[in-house]
Amino acid sequence: MEKSDLSSRRMKIKYKEKFEKLYEEAPLECDRVPIKDTYTEVYMIKGCTGGVNTKHEVRQVEDFYPKTEETPITLSDLFKVQSTEKKQGTKVLTLGIAGVGKTVSVHKFILDWAEEKCNQDIDFIMYLPFRELNLIKDEMYSLSELLLYFHKELCSGEEKEILNEKHRLLFILDGLDESRILLDLHQKKVSNVNEKTTLDKLITNLINGELLPSALLWITSRPAAVSKINDQYFNPVTEIRGFNDPQKEEYFRKRIRDEDQASRIISHIKTARSLHILCHIPVVCRISATVFQKMLKDGTDMKNAPSTLTEMYLHFLLFFTDQKTKKYNTKQTFLQLQKGQLLFYEKDLEECGIDVCEASVYSGICTQIFKQEGKIYSFVHLSFQEFLAAVFVFLTFRDEGNPLLKTPLEKIKWMIKHRLCDLLKTAVGKAMRSENGHLDLFLRFLFGLSLESNQKLLKSLHPELDIKEESLEETVNYIKKTIKRTKSFEKTFNLFHCLSELKDISLISEIQTFLNSGDLSTQTLSSAQCSALVFVLLMSEEIQEKFELKKFRPSDKGLRELLPVLKNTRQALLSGCNLTEGSCKSLTTVLQTENTLSELEMNNNDLQNSGVEQLCAGLKSSHCKLEILRLSGCGLTEESCKSLTSVLQTENSLRELEMNNNDLQNSGVEQLCAGLKSSHCKLEILRLSGCGLNEESCKSLTSALKTENSLRELEMNNNDLQNSGVEQLCAGLKSSHCKLEILREDTNESLSTCTGVFITMLLQLGALAFCPQAAFLVT
């Protein structure tokens, strides 16, 4: 066995020891659980939402529709495609919000390699997390020395053999957003693996290919941190979206082995819609599983289980906090939130009044809410920082030193009166002025803590708390007024979540009454009303039977604003709504994600062939359940038929296709017939009235009817088929493969002998209906 093989084996053994178990906040189990027991693959796509996203990360989760067409990719296939340049190794950039599963995915990738399950064409993997690189950021290293620093299992001298160009190497730099190393891609070039230099130079030269140009590179990061590097060096760029709906269920069933418990928890989360949405983030699933499993163990009825985020986080805190945590000062948590501080070193914790030595041994807040990596601490998820910030503001809101009060005027007003209602109004104002929404979730938590039931939970953690029994009616009315005058869709949506945290449904009831009042097409819906509609329908567990755009905002813009509604709708009626190709692109994103849409009617819109091409990308998705597609009068030609044929020739759910009054011509029908012959085609109804067809189309259709097909109804009114065309169809109807039951056709000629024979034959074949001249009916 070669020396490099021995090095690889020792490295794999070390990785297996390190990554075969995950740390989890699990009170019912040991701290580390086998990754195989709970790991659920996250949904990852090629491409990303585009550019640096400055939105709050929870807002990104709730922002339903992506900006680009989605192409799923599996973890094991990340490095299957080599770089187009022979001497340049593939460089992958993977983006994802906090807690969405980037680091766990990296660990699983490495573990699978170490266990020799996949990617065995990679000889060595060097795992260099930025958290650990931060600890030595001011020191000088060569790449070979850095390799030995992170891999103590290697013997001196082996690193030079490993870094040889003949080996296929993968460097993984995990957590760019956590880096405290300033990166400048215009740094001095370093190409020698033995040259000692600063870490920023080593990393930038790995990225730009000066150092080990043939090596593979994988960097993970939160979207907002991508500006630290130049993403032009990376191909592909991928994005981890977290769990889709089936993956959420899969995780809970893996995490909670008791099938009955898992089913009860999944059922409860589905009814608590705001929790269900945020369970796209794996760490939220983990927290929810911990809380609910503990409650079931204690015999708590699930009817009393948390249904809002605030309740969930309070219960989580209760389970992992003892009285020793009273000494921990949460003021700095709020101040760090305002500064955008995400990582905490020992000195940061000391500023917060936390004794690091005690924090590492107490079974309280730090060992559970903070993840300890060497000497660096961070919250399991940014939302915990926001939750604790809300707790601090709520506990100290009567103080002059309340951090929400900045200006002298605010402090003077506070001295005159400082009711709970005034605190909440002040917080709403500050959150509404925030451009990137970094106080949105903080605001939700603050409102949730205002509920008397949640104050009682908080009092068990902070006995000195005086329960504030103020009526929240004034606050609710203030939110309603703010919603009505707000133009921002996202901010309005967040205010609805605030009402949800207060468990107030009065405004939602008003909106439902408004929506059920009849035809709303004569009214112009504001952005607030659109967000209200979306909120009401998304927060409802019930699937909507029908959504008719004409009643609301019949336009491309209106559809984009109301698009999330379609995810939870069976029938989307979008006919005559001035839609264009842009709407097709938006609808494609619905079809490519988990949805309930089975019927899509888009008649009499200017979609053009390019729009239908966009739709077809969605129709091919494994998530698409669409059975009925109506595209009459949409300015289509044979090009659209070509796109639709590609759908019929792949796995799909289409049962009915309506293409009336489009200029398809015979060539278009010939394309469709190629799809009808496919074994994947399940089409039962095809409508082609007024499509400029003649006997040539009948010839194509006859060919399709003579092969295995599922067609039961064919409509061809207002086409110039002639008797010769009908005669062609007769040949197809005689075939043993033909299942046609209804044929609609109104030939422009008077009935000839041939057509009479045709009618007789239909009677003999048991056809259900035939309509020559749109007046003659045979049953």
C-alpha positions, 0 to 999 in steps of 0.5 A, spaced: 500 500 500 502 506 498 504 512 503 498 516 500 493 510 501 495 510 508 494 517 509 487 517 506 485 511 510 487 515 517 484 521 514 477 517 513 478 514 520 478 520 523 472 523 519 468 517 521 469 519 528 468 526 528 462 526 523 458 520 524 454 523 530 451 530 530 450 534 536 443 536 538 439 539 543 435 533 545 433 532 553 431 525 552 437 523 548 444 523 549 448 529 546 450 526 540 446 522 536 448 518 530 447 522 523 444 516 520 438 516 525 436 523 523 439 526 517 434 528 512 437 530 505 435 538 504 432 541 498 438 544 494 438 547 487 443 549 482 443 557 481 440 561 487 435 567 488 440 572 485 445 577 488 446 579 495 440 578 498 439 583 504 432 581 506 431 578 513 432 571 513 426 569 515 423 573 510 427 569 505 423 563 507 416 566 507 418 569 500 415 563 496 417 564 489 424 564 487 427 568 482 430 563 477 428 556 474 429 551 479 434 545 477 434 540 483 441 537 485 443 532 490 449 532 495 453 527 492 453 530 485 456 536 487 462 535 483 460 530 478 461 535 473 468 538 471 470 545 470 470 547 463 478 548 463 482 542 463 487 545 469 482 548 473 478 544 478 471 545 480 469 550 485 462 550 488 459 556 492 453 553 496 448 559 499 443 558 504 440 562 510 442 560 517 440 553 520 438 551 513 443 545 513 449 547 510 454 545 515 450 538 516 450 537 509 458 538 509 459 533 514 454 528 511 458 529 504 465 528 508 462 522 512 459 519 505 466 519 502 470 517 509 465 511 509 466 510 501 459 510 499 460 516 494 465 520 491 471 515 491 474 519 485 476 524 490 483 522 494 483 527 500 478 532 503 481 538 507 475 540 511 477 548 514 471 551 517 472 558 518 470 558 525 476 554 526 480 559 521 478 565 525 482 562 531 489 563 528 487 568 523 493 573 525 498 567 524 502 565 518 502 558 515 504 555 509 498 550 506 502 544 508 503 547 515 495 548 515 494 541 513 498 538 519 494 543 523 487 541 522 489 533 521 493 531 527 492 524 525 498 525 519 505 524 520 510 530 518 512 529 511 505 526 509 502 533 507 507 534 501 505 527 498 498 529 499 499 536 496 502 533 490 498 535 483 497 528 481 492 527 487 485 529 486 484 534 492 477 537 495 478 543 500 472 545 504 471 552 507 465 552 511 461 558 513 464 564 510 459 568 513 462 567 520 469 569 517 473 574 521 478 574 516 479 580 511 479 577 504 482 581 498 482 577 491 487 582 489 492 579 494 499 577 492 500 571 488 502 565 492 503 558 488 508 554 492 504 550 498 510 551 502 511 558 502 509 561 509 504 567 509 497 570 512 491 566 512 487 571 507 493 570 502 492 562 502 484 562 502 484 568 496 489 564 492 485 557 493 479 561 490 483 564 484 486 558 482 493 560 483 495 555 489 493 548 487 489 550 480 487 543 479 484 542 486 476 542 488 473 547 492 467 548 496 465 554 500 458 555 504 455 561 506 449 565 508 447 569 502 448 576 505 456 574 506 457 573 498 460 580 497 466 578 501 468 574 495 468 574 487 463 569 485 465 569 478 470 563 480 465 559 482 461 554 477 456 551 479 453 556 484 448 552 488 442 554 494 440 550 499 432 551 501 432 547 507 426 542 507 420 541 503 414 539 505 415 531 505 422 532 508 419 535 514 415 529 515 421 525 514 425 528 519 420 528 524 419 521 523 426 519 523 427 524 529 421 521 533 421 514 533 414 513 536 410 513 530 404 515 534 407 521 537 410 523 530 404 523 527 400 527 532 406 532 532 406 533 524 398 534 525 399 539 530 404 543 526 400 543 520 395 546 523 400 552 526 401 555 519 406 560 521 410 554 525 409 549 519 412 555 514 418 556 518 419 548 519 423 549 512 429 551 516 431 544 519 433 547 526 426 549 527 424 542 526 429 540 531 427 545 536 420 543 535 421 536 535 425 537 542 419 541 545 413 537 543 416 530 545 418 533 552 411 535 552 408 528 550 413 525 555 410 529 560 403 527 558 401 534 556 395 534 551 397 537 544 391 541 544 395 545 549 401 545 545 405 551 542 402 554 536 406 560 535 413 562 535 413 565 541 410 560 545 415 555 542 421 559 544 419 560 551 417 552 552 424 551 549 427 556 554 424 553 559 426 546 558 433 548 558 434 553 563 435 553 570 435 559 576 442 560 574 441 563 568 438 569 571 445 572 572 445 572 564 444 579 562 440 579 555 441 587 554 448 586 550 444 580 546 439 586 543 445 591 542 449 585 538 442 584 534 442 591 532 449 591 530 448 585 526 453 581 531 452 573 529 458 570 532 461 571 540 468 570 542 469 569 550 470 577 551 463 578 547 460 573 552 463 577 558 460 583 556 454 580 556 455 578 563 456 570 562 462 566 565 464 562 560 467 557 564 460 556 568 456 557 561 460 550 559 458 546 565 451 549 566 445 545 563 442 552 562 442 557 556 449 557 553 450 549 553 443 549 549 442 555 545 450 556 544 454 551 539 461 551 542 466 550 537 473 551 540 473 558 543 467 561 539 460 561 540 454 562 536 446 561 537 443 555 534 439 560 529 439 567 528 431 567 531 434 565 538 438 572 538 432 576 536 427 572 541 432 573 547 432 581 545 425 581 545 425 578 552 430 583 554 426 589 552 420 586 555 423 585 561 426 592 562 421 596 558 419 601 564 426 603 565 429 609 562 435 605 559 430 601 554 434 600 548 428 602 544 429 609 546 434 613 542 432 620 541 431 625 547 424 626 545 422 618 545 425 618 552 421 624 554 415 621 552 417 615 556 417 619 562 410 621 561 407 615 560 410 608 559 404 603 558 405 596 554 401 599 548 406 605 547 412 600 547 409 596 542 407 602 538 414 604 538 417 597 536 412 597 530 415 604 528 422 602 528 421 595 525 417 599 519 423 603 518 428 598 518 429 597 510 432 589 511 427 587 516 432 585 521 427 587 527 421 583 524 422 577 528 424 581 534 417 584 533 413 578 533 416 575 539 415 582 543 408 582 541 407 574 543 410 576 550 405 581 551 400 575 551 398 574 559 399 566 558 406 567 555 408 572 561 406 567 566 411 562 562 416 568 562 415 569 570 417 562 571 424 564 568 424 571 571 420 571 578 421 578 579 416 580 573 410 583 574 404 581 570 402 586 565 394 585 565 393 591 560 388 590 555 391 589 548 385 592 544 388 599 543 394 595 540 390 591 535 387 597 533 393 600 532 396 595 528 390 594 523 390 602 522 398 601 520 396 595 515 391 599 512 396 605 510 402 601 509 404 600 502 410 594 503 407 587 502 412 584 506 411 589 512 404 588 512 405 581 512 409 581 518 404 585 521 399 580 520 404 575 523 404 580 529 396 579 530 397 572 529 402 572 535 397 575 539 392 570 537 387 576 534 383 573 528 378 579 528 382 582 522 382 576 518 375 575 519 373 582 516 378 580 510 374 573 509 367 577 509 370 582 504 373 576 500 366 572 500 362 579 499 362 577 491 365 580 485 371 584 487 373 586 480 370 593 480 375 595 486 382 596 486 386 591 491 391 595 495 398 592 497 395 591 504 389 587 501 393 583 497 398 581 503 392 580 507 389 575 502 395 571 501 396 571 509 389 569 510 389 563 505 396 561 507 395 560 514 389 556 513 390 549 513 384 548 508 386 547 501 382 552 497 378 549 491 378 555 487 382 562 486 379 567 480 384 572 479 379 576 475 375 578 482 382 581 484 387 584 480 387 581 473 394 583 471 401 580 471 403 584 477 396 582 481 398 575 479 405 576 482 403 579 488 397 573 489 402 567 487 403 564 494 395 563 494 396 558 488 400 553 492 394 552 496 389 552 491 386 546 486 383 550 481 386 557 478 382 561 473 386 566 470 382 567 463 382 574 460 386 577 466 391 581 461 397 576 463 403 575 459 409 571 458 412 574 465 406 570 468 408 564 465 415 564 469 411 566 475 407 560 475 412 555 473 415 556 480 409 554 483 409 548 479 416 546 481 414 546 488 410 543 493 403 545 491 395 542 490 394 545 483 390 540 479 387 545 474 390 551 470 385 556 466 389 561 462 384 562 456 384 569 452 391 572 455 397 574 450 402 568 453 405 567 446 409 561 445 415 563 449 410 563 455 408 556 454 415 554 453 416 557 461 410 553 463 412 547 460 418 547 465 414 547 470 409 541 468 415 537 467 417 537 475 416 532 479 412 536 484 407 538 478 400 535 479 396 539 474 391 535 470 387 540 466 391 546 462 386 551 458 390 555 453 385 557 448 386 564 444 393 565 447 396 567 441 400 560 440 403 557 434 406 550 432 412 552 437 407 551 443 405 544 440 413 542 440 414 545 447 407 541 450 409 535 446 416 534 450 411 534 456 407 529 454 413 525 452 415 525 460 412 523 466 406 528 467 399 528 470 396 532 464 389 529 463 386 535 459 389 540 454 385 545 451 388 549 445 382 552 441 383 558 437 390 558 436 394 558 430 397 551 431 396 549 423 397 542 421 404 542 423 403 543 430 398 537 431 403 533 428 407 535 433 402 533 439 401 527 436 408 525 437 406 526 444 400 522 444 403 516 442 408 516 448 407 511 453 408 517 458 402 520 455 395 520 459 391 525 455 384 523 455 381 530 452 384 534 447 380 540 444 383 543 437 377 547 435 379 553 430 386 552 429 387 552 422 387 545 421 385 541 414 385 533 412 393 533 414 391 534 421 386 528 421 392 524 418 396 525 424 391 524 429 389 517 425 396 515 426 396 516 434 389 513 434 392 507 431 397 506 437 396 505 444 393 512 447 388 514 452 384 519 448 377 519 450 374 526 447 377 530 441 374 536 439 375 539 432 370 544 431 371 550 426 376 547 422 376 545 414 377 538 415 373 536 409 370 529 408 377 526 406 379 528 413 373 525 416 375 519 412 382 519 415 379 519 422 374 513 420 380 509 419 383 510 426 376 509 430 376 502 427 383 501 430 383 496 437 387 501 440 382 507 439 378 509 446 375 515 443 368 516 446 366 523 444 368 526 437 366 533 436 366 536 429 362 541 424 365 540 417 363 546 413 360 541 407 353 538 407 353 531 409 356 526 403 356 519 403 362 518 406 360 522 412 353 518 412 358 512 412 362 515 418 355 516 422 353 509 421 360 506 423 360 511 429 353 507 431 356 501 430 363 502 434 358 505 440 361 512 440 357 517 445 357 523 441 358 526 434 356 533 432 356 534 424 354 542 423 354 543 430 347 540 430 347 533 429 347 529 435 348 521 435 348 517 442 
